[in-house]
Amino acid sequence: MPQIFGPPAVLGIKLSLVAIALTASAAWITFYKALPAQSGLASPQQPIPFSHKHHVGDDGIDCRYCHWSVEKASFAGIPSAQVCLTCHSQLFNDAPMLEPLRESARTGAPIRWVRVHDLPDFVFFDHSIHLAKGVGCVECHGRVDRMPRIERVASLEMQWCLGCHRDPAPHLRLPQDVFDMASKPPQDPRVRAQLAARLLPKQRLTDCSTCHR
Amino acid sequence: MSPIRLTRRNFLKLGAAAAALATGACSRPREAIVPYAHQPENELPGVPRFYATAACFVGAAEGMLVESNAGRPTKVEGNPGHPGSLGATSVHGQASVLELWDPERSKVPRQRGQPATRGALERDIADALVRLRERGGEGLRLLVRDASSPTLARQLDGVVERFPRALVHRWDPLHRDRSREGARLAFGRPLEPLYRIEQAGAILSLDSRFLDDHPYRLNHARQFARARMPRDGRMCRLYALESAPSLVGAMADHRFAMSVPAIEAWLVEKNAAYDTIFKDLKQNRGVILAGEALSPQAHALAHRLNAELGAPVAYIEPSERELRPLPELVQAMRGGAVELLVILDGNPAYDAPAELDFTAALARVALSVHLSLYDDETSARCTWHLPSTHFMEHWSDARAFDGTAAIVQPLIAPLYAGVSPHELLSLLSGEHKSAYDLVRETWRHIDWDAALRQGVIRGSASRPLQVSLRGFSRPKPAPEQGWQVRFVADEAVLDGRFANSAWLQELPRADSKLTWDNAALVSPNSAKVLGVATGDVLDILLGARTLRAPAWVTPAQADMSLTLPLGYGRSRAGAIGNGVGIDAFTLRTHAEPWSAGGAQVTKAPGRHEFATTQNHARMEGRELARHVGLAHIDSFASKKPNTSLYPGWPYDGYRWAMSIDLNACIGCNACTIACQAENNIPTVGKEQVIAGREMHWIRVDRYYEERRTLFQPVPCMHCENAPCEYVCPVEASVHDSEGLNVQVYNRCVGTRFCSQNCPYKVRRFNFLDYQRKEEELKAQRNPEVTVRMRGVMEKCTYCVQRITRARIEAEKQGRRIGDGEVVTACQAACPTSAIVFGDLNDKESEVSKAKTSPLDYDLLGELNTRPRTSYAARIVNRNPELKDG
């Protein structure tokens, strides 16, 4: 039986296969890069549609009321059901959307929130030291007080972390402002220099061993 | 490994399937954040908490501070306030956290091997007790292993009070009956000598193993290291006569490998060496330590000699009480006189003296209940097996060798349906109380909170007693005939208790560097006589019993004698420990538990493959593990000057460095296993060790030189001119600004060039994804350290996670890290404080001071690697009047 495709046809087929692969990957990269950081992809469905906008923006509750370990530990802390119930045993205590909360308090089974800010396992981030050095919540988490549903505003890629670690001064706030969603880093260069003077040398801030171990 | 056979078509099929599956695995897994429903007070997520507790491994308590991460015990540290620890840990202490999480622990009660309910067991016991009660408890027997718990002792009294004719027996295969008997001969009652080694100017060890498996080993090690620090040109001198390789012999200035009868004969025959040594002991406030293998008469003689020498030794009551011996129990069992036998811990079906035939006797007991951590050899032969709680899961108490009591407090609720020995006993005594209530009742008058916080009960140590010597007969050494067989507790798995611990199985034994095995140790001369080499197989005939064991040739062994480490050849240890090594208990009798004569040894056909981590034992003229005579310290050529045309690299912040004192290091391996626990280091198994793929970040090298054994712990040297760094094509091996040579796992592509170029061979490559995947074991891992995957190079990080933690705390307070704030895992575990770590830019730091020692030297310093880890040479203090040993 003779060959169905001659050598030129085979070459054509091979080239078109390569072209398809290249186009597909180019399209995928374009799509991925063009993706706005604020897209809903970073804002998954949670067991309870908790609104930071309502609690922080409208009610003015301090971050640390719920994220109590943020100044003391690497992990900011997610409130236990009991913390939620300090208010919600009185307010909206029969709202159907809070049923998972009441069930958690009743059974002791924890609520499984979906993690929005997820770092790879070989990265060791510490909230407490960032706050102590003047990196405000809003710097990485954005205007949480305007988010009805929590979403990720930063890529959390190493490039993004390093942007700040290489040149931290424009990102530092005064100690009294770190929890203030509306605050801005001070514009006065002398104040900025003072804040930056409290940091480790730049070399140390960009050492691999600072975040990886 | 079998070669993979694959046709072209199958290869394409698999390839296509893999590609299809891979496309579905592109997105990151979704992770959940799981908060508490009810937040415990003072719990900070990500900040570990430490709880003081204690555990018995070799007959007395070792105090520990166990690290708990979000309620999961992950790491054991020593308790500086506990006399059985002094801040250090043994290899067994370190491995006990793996024991807690072992997925093969027994999980449910079993009746004749079938899962059953605890209720059914309680009914069975209650029925038996009703019958026994009528006869005052005749036919009720208890068998315990560890008896150092005051609460347990109180409960045993309670049971005997309720059932006056019940009897309590004790069987611990690593018992100290010989010392007790020796003291009874010398002083009229069983006592334990408490050696003040620190005050001794010279030590004569008669096979004493006081650093190896003595109940007070960690305390001894610290005292010994202090005694060995030269002061005004003097230091403690150690003479060791020993029948089996031990850490003591390796540290000795004069070491004599002799069989047990030869040691006893030496003691009574008094040759020239004896006179020289005793002159030295007399002049320098020496002390004599006698080991368990010696006869009670030899012990008594040692006590008398110590009295004559004015030796620094005190006598105290033993920390555990005397109970009835095992043979009596077995006799009753065989006669059918035992109706209910309760075995608390221990594994007598495996480790009881061979001639007693415990297993056959057990079959004649109407109702037998075995409480143990594993469903083991004894469990399988008892009517009932009840899973025991781990010491990190229950309340109890334990005494250190010096009598100091400590509360054993749980860190976690029982993982499985286990009960503690106290709860089982309270069932028998009819109290039905929780272990917590029982322990609190025992210690009603103490400051409970302080006892829990400090991990010791103040003022509970035994008081030294006034003793007076009595007359006794001198030891009559048995005539030496045939081969001597010496039984020792294996330094890793002990009596088999830790046989299912992968960490301990893979821990290279101090002298042989052997892993995943035991062997019949023979001397080079004996090997020549037998015509065997390491790996050949021996037939050992002792009495009427035979054992086939592979030979391991070591110069530390006495001629015409064999050492058989116990604890191997288990059949029901679990997947890790089953069928590993040979079972020396099959030769061991009650009358001769440590050393037996008259054995016949012949070469048998076949070969055995060993897995060892160090194949060459000589330094071949290179100066690796260095030593110097006490008189020549000043002329020690410490460092070759490393000159360079280029200016040195500036390190302005911290300059981390380590110093390891070879004069203090006793080669106990605690550092290796502490590092393994801290840094999530996987075990690889016997085959992979043979392939040279073990993963330990710090190893302890052992060299034989002349008649000396030298130990040298080798972690990453953190070279300033690191050879690994400039060969890495992806910059995964780089320097940080504090001088740490860091390995960046997420950059590493696994070329292994760095390992090839490392002169110290401290880099480890994860060839086959060695991390075990069982859920239970994941709970043990340190959350502060990356769990590395296959294809990534890894090595010692100087515990960068501990440095980072200290730095963050210091930075929050706006200060520098103080000296001693960063303690590496190896440093913390070290019983002799041989490892010092700190900042070289701080001239007052301990490590800076250590590096000014005239004995400080760099390993392979001539390569100009400028290592941050340096060594202090070992000091040898030989007696100029004694040429032997």
Chai-1 contact restraints between the chains, C-beta under 6 A:
chainA,res_idxA,chainB,res_idxB,connection_type,confidence,min_distance_angstrom,max_distance_angstrom,comment,restraint_id
A,S69,B,L44,contact,1.0,0.0,6.0,A-B,restraint_1
A,S69,B,P45,contact,1.0,0.0,6.0,A-B,restraint_2
A,K72,B,L44,contact,1.0,0.0,6.0,A-B,restraint_3
A,A73,B,L44,contact,1.0,0.0,6.0,A-B,restraint_4
A,A73,B,P45,contact,1.0,0.0,6.0,A-B,restraint_5
A,A73,B,G46,contact,1.0,0.0,6.0,A-B,restraint_6
A,A73,B,V47,contact,1.0,0.0,6.0,A-B,restraint_7
A,S74,B,G46,contact,1.0,0.0,6.0,A-B,restraint_8
A,F75,B,P45,contact,1.0,0.0,6.0,A-B,restraint_9
A,F75,B,G46,contact,1.0,0.0,6.0,A-B,restraint_10
A,G77,B,P45,contact,1.0,0.0,6.0,A-B,restraint_11
A,I78,B,I33,contact,1.0,0.0,6.0,A-B,restraint_12
A,I78,B,P35,contact,1.0,0.0,6.0,A-B,restraint_13
A,S80,B,P35,contact,1.0,0.0,6.0,A-B,restraint_14
A,S80,B,Y36,contact,1.0,0.0,6.0,A-B,restraint_15
A,S80,B,A37,contact,1.0,0.0,6.0,A-B,restraint_16
A,S80,B,Q39,contact,1.0,0.0,6.0,A-B,restraint_17
A,A81,B,A37,contact,1.0,0.0,6.0,A-B,restraint_18
A,Q82,B,H38,contact,1.0,0.0,6.0,A-B,restraint_19
A,S104,B,A37,contact,1.0,0.0,6.0,A-B,restraint_20
A,G108,B,A37,contact,1.0,0.0,6.0,A-B,restraint_21
A,P110,B,V34,contact,1.0,0.0,6.0,A-B,restraint_22
A,P110,B,P35,contact,1.0,0.0,6.0,A-B,restraint_23
A,P110,B,A37,contact,1.0,0.0,6.0,A-B,restraint_24
A,R112,B,A32,contact,1.0,0.0,6.0,A-B,restraint_25
A,R112,B,V34,contact,1.0,0.0,6.0,A-B,restraint_26
A,W113,B,I33,contact,1.0,0.0,6.0,A-B,restraint_27
A,R115,B,E31,contact,1.0,0.0,6.0,A-B,restraint_28
A,R115,B,I33,contact,1.0,0.0,6.0,A-B,restraint_29
A,D118,B,E31,contact,1.0,0.0,6.0,A-B,restraint_30
A,F122,B,Y745,contact,1.0,0.0,6.0,A-B,restraint_31
A,F122,B,N746,contact,1.0,0.0,6.0,A-B,restraint_32
A,F122,B,T786,contact,1.0,0.0,6.0,A-B,restraint_33
A,D126,B,I808,contact,1.0,0.0,6.0,A-B,restraint_34
A,I129,B,I808,contact,1.0,0.0,6.0,A-B,restraint_35
A,A132,B,K812,contact,1.0,0.0,6.0,A-B,restraint_36
A,Q203,B,S737,contact,1.0,0.0,6.0,A-B,restraint_37
A,R204,B,S737,contact,1.0,0.0,6.0,A-B,restraint_38
A,D207,B,D736,contact,1.0,0.0,6.0,A-B,restraint_39
A,D207,B,S737,contact,1.0,0.0,6.0,A-B,restraint_40
A,C208,B,V742,contact,1.0,0.0,6.0,A-B,restraint_41
A,C208,B,V744,contact,1.0,0.0,6.0,A-B,restraint_42
A,S209,B,D736,contact,1.0,0.0,6.0,A-B,restraint_43
A,S209,B,L740,contact,1.0,0.0,6.0,A-B,restraint_44
A,S209,B,V742,contact,1.0,0.0,6.0,A-B,restraint_45
A,S209,B,V800,contact,1.0,0.0,6.0,A-B,restraint_46
A,H212,B,V744,contact,1.0,0.0,6.0,A-B,restraint_47
A,R213,B,V800,contact,1.0,0.0,6.0,A-B,restraint_48
A,R213,B,Q801,contact,1.0,0.0,6.0,A-B,restraint_49
